[in-house]
Structures are given as structure tokens and as C-alpha cells.
Amino acid sequence: MTVRYPSNITLIEKEFRHIITDLRDGDGSGLMSSLSFQRYTIVFVDGGKLRITERISKGIIDYSYYDWEQSEGRIIKFHSEPHPDDPKYQTLTEPHHIHPPDEAKLHNLTRYSNFYHQELPAILELIFIHMMSKETL
């Protein structure tokens, strides 16, 4: 198991400044960051948003939710909460999985394995590449 440390939001903001227009405390749930949770919303140049929630325990990430709301309103969720007792919720990359946009789901159990986009920098690189492919930069 890989140990995942909380995201350094200042470094993230600097490294991805070409796609970020705003960084806000809070993940849209009405709650703000605390010792146990990092909660941020990143606003992108194309109008999309990334809502970030990282549950921190003893200096490592227990689980994370990175919910990318594209400028068109579609939401793709990169989650890492485990489902040890229910195999129908598990993916090959348990606990990491991706929830597709609502309109693409067959049912609420629809989840996909997530081999490579498990940490915030990798997800932001994916968003950057997506923006480049759409020529929104």
C-alpha cells in the first residue's frame, strides 16, 4: 500500500497556475478545512471546478474525494473510500475508483478502476490535458 500525504495546496496552485483562476477554502459542502480534513475548491480558466476533500489521520490521507465538474456541468469523481464488506462496490484498484457522470451511469453501483489518477497532481494533469485537447487554454 502506498502512503499518501495531504496535498500541498500552495505548491499545487503554483504548479498549475496556467489553468487555475481561483482557489477557495471549502469543498462546496458548506464545511471548511480543519485538522482532520483538507477541503478546497479550484476554479479553472474554462469555468470548471475541482472540489477536493482529503481525510487526514496521523499526517496521511485516509481517503479522498476529488470531484471534477467540467465547464459543461458533467461531474467525474475520483474517490478512494474503501468498501471492504461489499464486493459489488469494489474495483480492481480498491479503494481507488472513478464514478462516471450521472448521465453515463447504468446504476448507482457503476464504478471504474482507477490505476493512475489517484492523487491530486495526476488529476490536475488529466484536467490540463483535457483542456489542451479542447483548446480552452
C-alpha positions in Angstrom: 0.0 0.0 0.0 1.3 3.4 -0.9 1.3 6.1 1.8 -0.4 9.2 0.6 0.4 12.6 2.2 -2.0 15.5 2.2 -1.7 17.8 -0.9 0.4 20.9 -0.5 -2.2 23.2 -1.9 0.3 26.1 -2.2 2.6 24.1 -4.5 -0.4 22.8 -6.5 -1.6 26.3 -7.0 1.9 27.4 -8.2 2.5 24.4 -10.5 -0.9 24.6 -12.2 -1.3 28.4 -12.2 -1.8 28.3 -16.0 -5.2 26.6 -15.6 -6.3 27.9 -12.1 -8.2 31.2 -11.8 -9.2 30.8 -8.1 -8.6 28.6 -5.1 -11.1 28.7 -2.2 -11.2 27.1 1.2 -14.2 24.7 1.3 -15.3 21.9 -0.9 -18.9 23.0 -1.6 -20.3 21.1 1.3 -20.5 24.2 3.5 -17.6 22.9 5.6 -14.1 24.4 5.6 -10.7 22.9 6.1 -9.7 21.6 9.5 -7.0 19.5 11.2 -8.8 16.3 10.0 -10.0 17.4 6.6 -8.4 19.5 3.8 -11.3 21.0 1.7 -10.7 23.2 -1.3 -12.4 24.2 -4.5 -10.2 25.0 -7.5 -11.8 27.1 -10.3 -10.3 26.6 -13.7 -9.9 29.0 -16.7 -12.6 27.2 -18.6 -15.2 27.7 -15.8 -14.9 24.1 -14.5 -14.2 23.3 -10.8 -12.4 20.6 -8.8 -13.8 20.0 -5.3 -11.2 18.5 -3.0 -11.7 16.6 0.2 -8.9 14.8 1.9 -9.5 13.0 5.2 -6.2 13.2 7.2 -5.2 10.9 10.0 -1.7 10.9 11.6 -0.4 13.0 8.7 -1.6 10.7 5.8 -4.7 10.6 3.6 -7.2 8.1 4.9 -9.4 8.7 1.9 -10.0 11.4 -0.7 -12.8 12.8 -2.9 -11.7 14.7 -6.0 -14.9 15.8 -7.8 -14.2 17.4 -11.2 -17.2 19.5 -12.5 -16.4 20.2 -16.1 -17.4 23.5 -17.6 -20.3 21.7 -19.4 -21.6 20.6 -15.9 -20.6 16.9 -16.2 -19.1 15.6 -12.9 -16.4 12.9 -12.8 -15.5 11.7 -9.3 -12.1 10.3 -8.3 -12.7 8.6 -4.9 -10.7 6.4 -2.6 -13.1 5.4 0.2 -12.8 1.6 0.7 -15.7 -0.8 0.5 -14.2 -3.9 2.2 -17.5 -5.6 3.1 -19.4 -5.3 -0.2 -17.7 -6.8 -3.2 -20.2 -5.3 -5.7 -18.8 -1.9 -4.8 -15.2 -2.9 -5.2 -13.0 -2.4 -8.2 -9.7 -3.9 -9.2 -7.9 -0.9 -7.7 -9.8 -0.9 -4.4 -10.1 1.5 -2.7 -9.4 3.8 -5.7 -12.2 4.2 -8.2 -13.9 6.6 -10.6 -17.6 7.4 -10.6 -18.8 8.4 -14.1 -21.1 11.4 -14.7 -24.7 10.7 -13.8 -25.9 10.5 -17.4 -23.3 7.8 -18.1 -24.2 5.5 -15.2 -26.1 2.3 -15.6 -26.9 2.3 -11.9 -25.5 3.6 -8.6 -23.0 0.7 -8.4 -21.2 1.9 -11.6 -17.6 2.4 -10.7 -14.4 2.1 -12.7 -10.9 1.1 -11.7 -8.5 3.9 -11.2 -4.9 2.8 -11.8 -3.2 6.2 -12.4 -5.3 9.2 -11.3 -5.2 8.6 -7.5 -3.5 11.8 -6.3 -4.3 15.4 -6.9 -1.3 16.3 -9.2 -2.2 13.4 -11.5 -5.8 14.5 -11.7 -4.8 18.1 -12.4 -2.5 16.9 -15.2 -5.5 15.0 -16.6 -7.6 18.2 -16.5 -4.8 20.2 -18.1 -4.6 17.7 -20.9 -8.3 17.7 -21.3 -8.3 21.5 -21.6 -5.5 21.4 -24.2 -7.4 18.9 -26.3 -10.4 21.2 -26.3 -8.2 24.2 -27.0 -9.5 26.1 -23.9 -6.1 27.3 -22.9 
